[in-house]
């Protein structure tokens, strides 16, 4: 033996009597989080960055972030209804602004939160909107994953988070609430849960005027199911869902009619006071042509681009032959946005809940990510950067109705 050096036997361990084989070292591989957690995490991260950018831009104009989030365009109307109920009528340059034009679910939830938790209306409004946005993201993932796989579900949520007008999801607005009920109602249709589909459609109809698109989707999907069964063995729960779906939207419209003294036409008279009526897009085409000829704000040009892209995406969605509920829901939202005579700059916001339009690009991005991941990363990063900057500009410097 050599002094100072420990002798090591050259006899294999398995050859020595009584020796045991050392346990094999197993590399621990961390478990991946569920895909829905990844999807919602990416959504929240994107919106958080968007809020930070909005805060920086707002600070540059001397405005506080909280004030921007809770006092932009229509948000004071919602918060006013939550605090004092309906009854405000104002004369404006475009007509008579009556707060009955705003559907009751969002201000009702804000009021409920302030009754339970000792916080102000603005904070409660953001809490409701942000919670609804996260619930909507889960619903989008569920639909995308069910139809096309988990990767498509994650990308669908991510694309929705970085749309040019996704800044609205961070404000005290109602688009996130409508999208949450719409997504889960459509998912209930896809999974045959008709009572849930009808109930959630009724709630969507109480959230926004274009919530009627969810009702239409449920009714058409139910009609297709009845036709497929040839009218035989139709479950009672399907008829229950059909009966529930229209209750929210029609109930509020009739309530406004009764309050104004015109049961069937009162609500639509209120909308006309806001300059909003359905004219099959005549006024929208006229407005767009005028802006193209004589110029206008940058936000108008962006609105035109988004509307045109939405039409193209709807054609691609239809060619992909998705479930009827998704196609009808998206088609009705698109028809309302394009055919209405309301403020042109608002049309991209009205299309924000039309998330099935993002299914064709989501599938294309998933395919790209499998073969050229860096290309997909650059595309998402570019969309996110534009979304954050344009969203902040739109809210702080846009100068047009949101």
HELIX and SHEET records of a PDB file:
HELIX    1   1 UNK A   13  UNK A   15  5                                   3    
HELIX    2   2 UNK A   35  UNK A   60  1                                  26    
HELIX    3   3 UNK A   65  UNK A   70  1                                   6    
HELIX    4   4 UNK A   75  UNK A   84  1                                  10    
HELIX    5   5 UNK A   99  UNK A  101  5                                   3    
HELIX    6   6 UNK A  104  UNK A  116  1                                  13    
HELIX    7   7 UNK A  121  UNK A  148  1                                  28    
HELIX    8   8 UNK A  150  UNK A  161  1                                  12    
HELIX    9   9 UNK A  166  UNK A  170  5                                   5    
HELIX   10  10 UNK A  175  UNK A  190  1                                  16    
HELIX   11  11 UNK A  194  UNK A  207  1                                  14    
HELIX   12  12 UNK A  209  UNK A  211  5                                   3    
HELIX   13  13 UNK A  212  UNK A  228  1                                  17    
HELIX   14  14 UNK A  236  UNK A  245  1                                  10    
HELIX   15  15 UNK A  247  UNK A  260  1                                  14    
HELIX   16  16 UNK A  266  UNK A  273  1                                   8    
HELIX   17  17 UNK A  282  UNK A  294  1                                  13    
HELIX   18  18 UNK A  298  UNK A  319  1                                  22    
HELIX   19  19 UNK A  324  UNK A  339  1                                  16    
HELIX   20  20 UNK A  344  UNK A  346  5                                   3    
HELIX   21  21 UNK A  347  UNK A  350  1                                   4    
HELIX   22  22 UNK A  355  UNK A  358  5                                   4    
HELIX   23  23 UNK A  359  UNK A  371  1                                  13    
HELIX   24  24 UNK A  373  UNK A  396  1                                  24    
SHEET    1   A 2 UNK A  89  UNK A  92  0                                        
SHEET    2   A 2 UNK A  95  UNK A  98 -1                                        
END                                                                             
